[in-house]
Structures are given as structure tokens and as C-alpha cells.
Amino acid sequence: MNRQPTPEEAGGDGRESGRGKGRLLRRGPWENASTLVIGLGLFMLMQPIAMELYTWSFPVILAGTVGFLVTSHFPE
């Protein structure tokens, strides 16, 4: 009878290796990107030069906030 080794026996930690769904949906990089979008929106809100940037600042901040709320539920 052939038995598959457990991740501890095989020396792994049980996570998927390579490029899989588990690697793509990690919390850290997506939270950083969402924080960057929020910061961009704040910059757009406070700059005194272009009215177009000011106009789009609230939707950008809102998108960053929603993105942060969603990505905070991703696995570590």
C-alpha cells in the first residue's frame, strides 16, 4: 500500500509551491497596494494645481478603502 507523506514528513509546510491561487492572494502586497491608492487619493485631494485631480480624489480614496477592507480578509 502506497501512502502519501504528510507535509511534515516531506519537509514542507503544507502550502502550495509555485505560482498558484494561494500565492496570488496574499494579504501583504495587496494591503500595501491599497494603502498606496489611499495615499494617492489624499495627494490628489490636497494638491492645489489641477481641479480634475481634486474631482477624482474621493473615488480614488474610496476604492483604496474598499480594496483594503477586501484584502484584509485574504490569508497571510
DSSP file (Angstrom, degrees, kcal/mol; ACC not computed):
  #  RESIDUE AA STRUCTURE BP1 BP2  ACC     N-H-->O    O-->H-N    N-H-->O    O-->H-N    TCO  KAPPA ALPHA  PHI   PSI    X-CA   Y-CA   Z-CA
    1    1 A M              0   0    0      0, 0.0     2,-0.5     0, 0.0     0, 0.0   0.000 360.0 360.0 360.0 125.0    0.0    0.0    0.0
    2    2 A N        -     0   0    0      2,-0.0     2,-0.4     0, 0.0     0, 0.0  -0.801 360.0-167.2 -93.5 126.3    1.5    3.4   -1.1
    3    3 A R        -     0   0    0     -2,-0.5     0, 0.0     0, 0.0     0, 0.0  -0.924  20.9-123.3-116.3 137.0    0.8    6.2    1.3
    4    4 A Q        -     0   0    0     -2,-0.4     2,-0.1     1,-0.1    -2,-0.0  -0.593  33.7-117.2 -75.0 135.0    1.3    9.9    0.6
    5    5 A P        -     0   0    0      0, 0.0    -1,-0.1     0, 0.0     0, 0.0  -0.422  27.2-113.4 -71.2 149.2    3.7   11.5    3.1
    6    6 A T     >  -     0   0    0      1,-0.1     4,-2.3    -2,-0.1     5,-0.2  -0.352  31.9-104.5 -72.0 162.0    2.3   14.3    5.3
    7    7 A P  H  >>S+     0   0    0      0, 0.0     5,-1.8     0, 0.0     4,-0.7   0.854 123.1  53.8 -58.2 -33.9    3.7   17.8    4.8
    8    8 A E  H  45S+     0   0    0      1,-0.2     3,-0.4     2,-0.2     5,-0.0   0.900 110.4  46.2 -66.9 -39.9    5.7   17.4    8.0
    9    9 A E  H  45S+     0   0    0      1,-0.2    -1,-0.2    -3,-0.2     0, 0.0   0.856 112.0  50.9 -69.0 -35.3    7.3   14.2    6.7
   10   10 A A  H  <5S-     0   0    0     -4,-2.3    -1,-0.2     2,-0.1    -2,-0.2   0.592 115.5-115.1 -80.3  -9.9    8.0   15.6    3.3
   11   11 A G  T  <5S+     0   0    0     -4,-0.7    -3,-0.2    -3,-0.4     2,-0.1   0.504  77.0 116.5  90.6   3.9    9.7   18.6    4.9
   12   12 A G      < -     0   0    0     -5,-1.8    -1,-0.3    -6,-0.2    -2,-0.1  -0.385  69.9-126.3 -97.1 178.9    7.2   21.2    3.6
   13   13 A D        -     0   0    0      2,-0.2    -5,-0.1    -2,-0.1     3,-0.1   0.310  52.3-103.7-107.9   7.2    4.9   23.4    5.4
   14   14 A G  S    S+     0   0    0      1,-0.3     2,-0.2    -7,-0.2     3,-0.1   0.392  80.9 124.5  90.5  -4.2    1.7   22.3    3.6
   15   15 A R  S    S-     0   0    0      1,-0.1    -1,-0.3    -8,-0.1     2,-0.2  -0.499  70.7 -94.4 -87.8 159.6    1.4   25.4    1.4
   16   16 A E        -     0   0    0     -2,-0.2     2,-0.3    -3,-0.1     4,-0.1  -0.478  39.4-143.1 -68.6 139.5    1.2   25.3   -2.3
   17   17 A S        +     0   0    0     -2,-0.2     2,-0.2     2,-0.1     5,-0.1  -0.746  60.2  15.4-101.4 155.9    4.5   25.7   -4.0
   18   18 A G  S    S-     0   0    0     -2,-0.3     2,-1.0     1,-0.1     5,-0.1  -0.480 115.6 -25.6  86.1-158.1    5.0   27.6   -7.2
   19   19 A R  S    S+     0   0    0     -2,-0.2     2,-0.2     4,-0.1    -1,-0.1  -0.767  84.7 135.4-100.0  93.2    2.5   30.0   -8.7
   20   20 A G  S >> S-     0   0    0     -2,-1.0     4,-1.6    -4,-0.1     3,-0.6  -0.627  71.9 -85.5-123.7-174.4   -0.9   29.1   -7.6
   21   21 A K  H 3> S+     0   0    0      1,-0.2     4,-1.7    -2,-0.2    -2,-0.0   0.851 124.0  60.5 -62.5 -34.1   -4.0   30.8   -6.2
   22   22 A G  H 34 S+     0   0    0      1,-0.2    -1,-0.2     2,-0.2    -3,-0.1   0.834 106.4  45.6 -64.3 -32.3   -2.5   30.7   -2.7
   23   23 A R  H X4 S+     0   0    0     -3,-0.6     3,-0.6     1,-0.2    -1,-0.2   0.826 110.6  53.0 -79.9 -32.3    0.5   32.7   -3.8
   24   24 A L  H 3< S+     0   0    0     -4,-1.6     2,-0.5     1,-0.2    -2,-0.2   0.847 105.3  53.7 -72.7 -34.6   -1.6   35.3   -5.7
   25   25 A L  T 3< S+     0   0    0     -4,-1.7     2,-0.3     4,-0.0    -1,-0.2  -0.323  73.2 144.1-102.4  50.9   -4.0   36.2   -2.9
   26   26 A R    <>  -     0   0    0     -3,-0.6     4,-0.9    -2,-0.5    50,-0.2  -0.676  48.8-134.9 -86.8 145.4   -1.5   37.0   -0.1
   27   27 A R  H  > S+     0   0    0     48,-1.8     4,-2.6    -2,-0.3     5,-0.3   0.908  90.1  62.8 -68.6 -45.4   -2.5   39.8    2.2
   28   28 A G  H  > S+     0   0    0      1,-0.2     4,-2.2     2,-0.2     5,-0.2   0.899 104.6  40.4 -54.4 -58.0    0.7   41.8    2.4
   29   29 A P  H  > S+     0   0    0      0, 0.0     4,-2.1     0, 0.0    -1,-0.2   0.878 117.6  48.9 -63.3 -36.3    1.2   43.0   -1.1
   30   30 A W  H  X S+     0   0    0     -4,-0.9     4,-2.3     2,-0.2    -2,-0.2   0.880 110.5  50.1 -72.0 -37.0   -2.5   43.8   -1.7
   31   31 A E  H  X S+     0   0    0     -4,-2.6     4,-2.4     2,-0.2    -1,-0.2   0.903 111.0  50.5 -65.1 -39.5   -2.8   45.7    1.5
   32   32 A N  H  X S+     0   0    0     -4,-2.2     4,-2.1    -5,-0.3    -2,-0.2   0.908 110.6  48.9 -63.8 -41.0    0.3   47.7    0.6
   33   33 A A  H  X S+     0   0    0     -4,-2.1     4,-2.1     2,-0.2    -2,-0.2   0.904 111.2  49.7 -65.0 -40.7   -1.2   48.5   -2.9
   34   34 A S  H  X S+     0   0    0     -4,-2.3     4,-2.2     1,-0.2    -2,-0.2   0.897 110.2  50.5 -65.0 -39.6   -4.5   49.6   -1.3
   35   35 A T  H  X S+     0   0    0     -4,-2.4     4,-2.5     1,-0.2    -1,-0.2   0.887 108.9  52.1 -64.6 -38.6   -2.6   51.8    1.1
   36   36 A L  H  X S+     0   0    0     -4,-2.1     4,-2.4     2,-0.2    -2,-0.2   0.892 108.3  50.9 -63.2 -40.2   -0.7   53.3   -1.8
   37   37 A V  H  X S+     0   0    0     -4,-2.1     4,-2.3     2,-0.2    -2,-0.2   0.903 110.0  49.9 -65.1 -40.8   -4.0   54.0   -3.6
   38   38 A I  H  X S+     0   0    0     -4,-2.2     4,-2.2     2,-0.2    -2,-0.2   0.928 111.2  49.3 -62.3 -44.3   -5.4   55.7   -0.5
   39   39 A G  H  X S+     0   0    0     -4,-2.5     4,-2.3     1,-0.2    -2,-0.2   0.891 109.3  51.8 -62.1 -39.4   -2.2   57.8   -0.3
   40   40 A L  H  X S+     0   0    0     -4,-2.4     4,-2.5     1,-0.2    -1,-0.2   0.909 109.1  50.8 -61.8 -42.1   -2.5   58.8   -3.9
   41   41 A G  H  X S+     0   0    0     -4,-2.3     4,-1.9     2,-0.2    -2,-0.2   0.886 109.3  50.2 -63.8 -38.9   -6.1   59.9   -3.3
   42   42 A L  H  X S+     0   0    0     -4,-2.2     4,-1.9     2,-0.2    -1,-0.2   0.901 110.2  50.2 -66.0 -39.9   -5.0   62.0   -0.4
   43   43 A F  H  X S+     0   0    0     -4,-2.3     4,-1.4     1,-0.2    -2,-0.2   0.930 110.3  50.1 -61.2 -44.1   -2.3   63.6   -2.5
   44   44 A M  H  < S+     0   0    0     -4,-2.5    -1,-0.2     1,-0.2    -2,-0.2   0.857 110.6  51.1 -62.0 -34.7   -4.9   64.3   -5.2
   45   45 A L  H  < S+     0   0    0     -4,-1.9    -1,-0.2     1,-0.2    -2,-0.2   0.859 115.3  39.9 -70.4 -35.8   -7.2   65.8   -2.6
   46   46 A M  H  < S+     0   0    0     -4,-1.9    -2,-0.2    -5,-0.1    -1,-0.2   0.548  87.0 106.3 -96.5  -7.7   -4.6   68.2   -1.2
   47   47 A Q     <  -     0   0    0     -4,-1.4     7,-0.1    -5,-0.1    -4,-0.0  -0.478  55.7-153.3 -75.5 145.1   -2.8   69.4   -4.3
   48   48 A P  S    S+     0   0    0      0, 0.0    -1,-0.1     0, 0.0     3,-0.1   0.275  75.2  71.2 -99.0  11.6   -3.5   73.0   -5.4
   49   49 A I  S    S+     0   0    0      1,-0.2     2,-0.5     2,-0.0    -2,-0.0   0.946  89.5  37.4 -97.9 -57.8   -2.9   72.6   -9.2
   50   50 A A     >  -     0   0    0      1,-0.1     4,-1.6    -6,-0.1    -1,-0.2  -0.870  49.0-161.4-113.0 124.5   -5.5   70.6  -11.1
   51   51 A M  H  > S+     0   0    0     -2,-0.5     4,-2.5     1,-0.2     5,-0.1   0.830  94.0  62.1 -67.1 -32.2   -9.2   70.6  -10.5
   52   52 A E  H  > S+     0   0    0      2,-0.2     4,-1.7     1,-0.2    -1,-0.2   0.899 103.8  48.1 -61.7 -41.6   -9.5   67.3  -12.3
   53   53 A L  H  > S+     0   0    0      1,-0.2     4,-0.6     2,-0.2    -1,-0.2   0.915 111.7  49.8 -64.5 -42.1   -7.3   65.5   -9.8
   54   54 A Y  H >X S+     0   0    0     -4,-1.6     3,-0.8     1,-0.2     4,-0.5   0.892 108.0  54.6 -61.8 -39.5   -9.3   67.0   -6.9
   55   55 A T  H 3< S+     0   0    0     -4,-2.5     3,-0.3     1,-0.2    -1,-0.2   0.881 113.3  41.1 -62.4 -39.0  -12.5   65.9   -8.6
   56   56 A W  H 3X S+     0   0    0     -4,-1.7     4,-1.7     1,-0.2    -1,-0.2   0.445  90.9  91.6 -89.6   0.0  -11.3   62.3   -8.8
   57   57 A S  H <X S+     0   0    0     -3,-0.8     4,-2.6    -4,-0.6     5,-0.2   0.911  83.1  51.0 -65.8 -43.1   -9.7   62.2   -5.3
   58   58 A F  H  X S+     0   0    0     -4,-0.5     4,-2.7    -3,-0.3     5,-0.2   0.935 110.1  47.9 -64.4 -46.1  -12.8   60.9   -3.4
   59   59 A P  H  > S+     0   0    0      0, 0.0     4,-2.4     0, 0.0    -1,-0.2   0.874 112.9  50.6 -60.9 -33.4  -13.5   57.9   -5.7
   60   60 A V  H  X S+     0   0    0     -4,-1.7     4,-2.3     2,-0.2    -2,-0.2   0.934 111.7  46.1 -69.0 -44.6   -9.8   57.0   -5.5
   61   61 A I  H  X S+     0   0    0     -4,-2.6     4,-2.2     1,-0.2    -1,-0.2   0.909 113.7  50.1 -62.1 -41.0   -9.8   57.1   -1.7
   62   62 A L  H  X S+     0   0    0     -4,-2.7     4,-2.6    -5,-0.2     5,-0.2   0.908 109.9  49.8 -64.3 -42.4  -13.0   55.1   -1.6
   63   63 A A  H  X S+     0   0    0     -4,-2.4     4,-2.5     1,-0.2    -1,-0.2   0.904 111.6  49.1 -63.7 -40.6  -11.6   52.5   -4.0
   64   64 A G  H  X S+     0   0    0     -4,-2.3     4,-2.3     2,-0.2    -2,-0.2   0.891 111.7  49.0 -64.6 -39.4   -8.4   52.2   -1.8
   65   65 A T  H  X S+     0   0    0     -4,-2.2     4,-2.3     2,-0.2    -2,-0.2   0.922 113.0  45.9 -67.2 -44.5  -10.5   51.9    1.3
   66   66 A V  H  X S+     0   0    0     -4,-2.6     4,-2.4     1,-0.2     5,-0.2   0.913 112.5  52.1 -64.4 -41.8  -12.8   49.2   -0.2
   67   67 A G  H  X S+     0   0    0     -4,-2.5     4,-2.8    -5,-0.2    -2,-0.2   0.905 109.5  49.3 -60.0 -41.3   -9.7   47.4   -1.5
   68   68 A F  H  X S+     0   0    0     -4,-2.3     4,-1.6     2,-0.2    -1,-0.2   0.902 110.0  50.8 -65.7 -40.3   -8.1   47.4    1.9
   69   69 A L  H  < S+     0   0    0     -4,-2.3     4,-0.2     2,-0.2    -2,-0.2   0.905 114.4  44.3 -63.6 -39.9  -11.3   46.1    3.5
   70   70 A V  H >< S+     0   0    0     -4,-2.4     3,-1.6     1,-0.2    -2,-0.2   0.943 114.0  47.8 -69.1 -47.3  -11.4   43.2    1.0
   71   71 A T  H >< S+     0   0    0     -4,-2.8     3,-1.6     1,-0.3    -1,-0.2   0.720  96.2  72.1 -71.8 -18.5   -7.7   42.4    1.1
   72   72 A S  T 3< S+     0   0    0     -4,-1.6    -1,-0.3     1,-0.3    -2,-0.2   0.654  95.0  56.2 -68.9 -11.3   -7.7   42.3    4.9
   73   73 A H  T <  S+     0   0    0     -3,-1.6    -1,-0.3    -4,-0.2    -2,-0.2   0.421  85.2 105.5 -96.5   0.0   -9.7   39.1    4.6
   74   74 A F  S <  S-     0   0    0     -3,-1.6   -48,-0.1    -4,-0.1   -47,-0.1  -0.393  82.8 -95.5 -72.6 156.8   -7.0   37.4    2.5
   75   75 A P              0   0    0      0, 0.0   -48,-1.8     0, 0.0    -1,-0.1  -0.377 360.0 360.0 -70.5 154.9   -4.8   34.7    4.1
   76   76 A E              0   0    0    -50,-0.2   -48,-0.1   -49,-0.1   -50,-0.1   0.492 360.0 360.0 -70.3 360.0   -1.4   35.8    5.4
